[in-house]
């Protein structure tokens, strides 16, 4: 059962990243700096999930992977929450639009780019797409929360693997 949770933690972010690239390259929606950071958080979750599926660890290793899933998804939900907050601001309080992520990476050191990205820009406050009343960061917050819950279920032992049989 635990291995299915890890597979879920790999497949869901992988599918969401495919949707994000479809939205960017087919629909023409340009990702803002916070969108990029959320993508990296999904990549981190997917990497942890894939490693856990391939490793198929024992009890302690499974709990460590559960913690790492909850941690990386927690970072993602924080980033999504920041963007949702920016989207809720009145127009006169929205930060000014910034430069593209590509330009920032060419001109500024990586740590400065990360700091600017977390602050968000006016681009991050624009709602460019909704589904069932939720914007893109709203949906990413939902999926990050599901992954946090899955990671915590593994971490606390609510989801376990079947007992391994001895060859004796």
N, C-alpha and C positions, 0 to 999 in steps of 0.2 A: 504494500500500500504506500509506504514511504517513497519508494522509487517512482510511483505514479505522481506523487506530489512534486518531486524534483523534475519529472518530465513536463508537468504542467508549468513549472517555473521556468523551463526552457522554451517550450512551444508558445506560450502566450506572449512573452516579450518579443520573440522572433517574429510572430505574426503581426504584432503591433508595429514593429520596426518596418516590416514590409508595407503595411498600410501607410506609415509615415513617408516612406520613400515614394509610394504611389501618389500621395497627396502633393509631395514636392515636385516630382518630375512629370506626372501626368496631369494633375489638377492645377499645377502652377502656384501652389501655396509656398511661399518662402519662409523657412523656419527662423524664428527669432533666437536670440542667444539662450534664453531659458528653455526653448524647445530643444536646442542642441544638447543642453545639459541633461534634460530628461531622457533624450535618446541614449546618452552615455550611461545613465542609470539603468535603463532597460538592458543595455548591452552587458552591464555588470551583473544584473539579475540573471540574464540568460547564461552568462559564463558560469556562474555559481551553479545554476540548475544543471547545465550540461556536465560540468565536472562531477557533480554529485551522482548523476545518472551513470556516468562511465565508471566512477570509482565504486559505487554501491557500498558505502562504508558500513561499519558496524554501528552500534548504539551511540558511542561517544562521537564518532566522526559524523554521524547523521545529525546529531544535535549541533555540532559546529556548523555544518552546512545550513541547518535551519536558522541559526543565529545570523550567518552571513546573508542569507536570503532576506531576513527581516531587516537587517542593517542597510543593505543596498536599496531595498524597496523603500525603507524609511527615508533615505536621502532623496529618493525620487519623489515621494509624496510631499516632502518639504519643498522641493523645487516647484512642483505642481501647485502647491498651496501659495507659494510666493507669486506665481503667475496669475492665479485666480484672484489674489488680493489686488494685484495691479489692474486686472480687468474690472474690478469692482469700484475703482477710484472714480470720482467725478472728473470730467474732462480737464478742468483747470488744475488738477493735482497730478495728472499723468506725466511721468518723466518725458523729456524730449526724445525723439527718435534718434537712434544711434546709427553707427556705421554697420556694415555687414560683418558677420563673423569671419569671413575670409579676409577682409581688410584688417580687422583687429589682429588676427593671427599673423599677418605679414608685418605689422607695424609694432605691436606691443609684445612684451615677454608673456609667456604662458600664464603665470600667476596673476598678472594684471588683467589679462583677458578673462580669466575665471572670475576675478573680483567684479569686473564690469558686467559680466554675463549674469551673475547672481543678483546684482542690483536691478537688472532688467532695464528695458528701454520702452519708449512709447510703442515700438513694434510689438513688444510683449503684451501690451495692454489691449491690443486690437483683437476683437473676436471675429475671426475670419471664417469659421465653420462651426456649426452646431448639429447635434443629433439628439433627439429626445430632450431638448432643452439644455444639454450640457455642451460646453465648448471643449476643444481638444485637451486643455489641461484638466478640465473636469473629468473627462474620461480616463486620462492617465492617472489621476488621483484615485479613481475607483479601482483600476487594475493594480496599481501599486499597493493599495490597501488590501486587496484580495491576496496578493503575494505575501504581504506582511503577516496576515492571518495564517496562511499556509506555513510560512517559516516558523511562526510561533507554535503552531500545532506540532510541528516536528520537534522543535526545541523542547517543548514541555512533555513530549512523549505521548501526546494524544493520538498521533499517527505513528505507527510502528511498522517495522518490517516483520514478516513472518520469522519465527525462530529458525535459526540455521540448524540443520541436522548434522549430527556427528557421524563420522565414517567408522565408528567402532563396531 
